[in-house]
Amino acid sequence: MACIYSILTISLNIVVGMTGILSLGHAAFYGIGAYVSALLTTRLDFSFWGGLLAGAFFAAIIGIAIGLPFLRIRGDYLFMATLGFCEIVRSVFNNWTSMTGGAIGVVNIPPPSWVVESDSRSLLYFILTLGILSLMIFFSWRLEHAPFGRILKAIREDEEATAMMGKNPLRFKVAALAIGAFGAGVAGSLYAHFATYLAPSNFTLSESILIFAMMVLGGIGKISGAILGSLILVILPEALRFVGIPMTIAAPARQLFYGLLLILMMIVRPKGLVGNIAL
């Protein structure tokens, strides 16, 4: 799960950290990738890789579709628009019963066939996820140091000056959102075939806030920060399972932990845990 969240956070970092787009709708792309992959493999007998690529590409297409109107607005208004998009997608998952299964969700999602046939299923799936995470890290690093990535960072710093240099900020921002949505779709597909069950409750606004918190905790704009933030917020709360706290208290306690940790970070290290590290 830490690997899956790292992929999610790195993809969000391309949108927020590299381009400066304030987005709180990443869980929507995560859910789109998960549901498309799950439905294709359970109903149309797609292979794991076919479902993963289809889910990722569909999430990217939706990213382009909403990016064209949304990215014409800025600041707090864009933040609210992406929040509304996240809630719309969750409502579609919850109410389009004939397609998504509604509140019941999608069950019996098959893992990759070569994982099912092995006695070391968890280890193989971990290696698969770690391999995809490695590709995501390499791609994000190359993107950041490519001319395209430098234009994205220029847009983040001063959109008007970038436009005066002959670059179309809207086109580059839509491309960045599509790339981020593609990465979120990949993570969603990996999650669907790992959990083998999906429900709309997996892709709420709280999930978007969690992904955003991971990025802020590690350091906005840093690949290493995205990974470190994901590791901390996935692994540390698991310690609550061994304290003996009832589940009715453990879930709110986890949210309290996230909030206190972020407040502490904003006071002590506002640039994140790896804010001063190059990568």
Helices and strands as residue ranges (DSSP letters): H 2-13, I 14-18, H 26-43, H 48-70, H 75-95, H 97-100, E 106-107, H 113-116, H 121-145, H 147-157, H 159-164, H 169-195, E 197-198, G 200-203, H 205-218, H 223-235, G 236-242, H 247-268
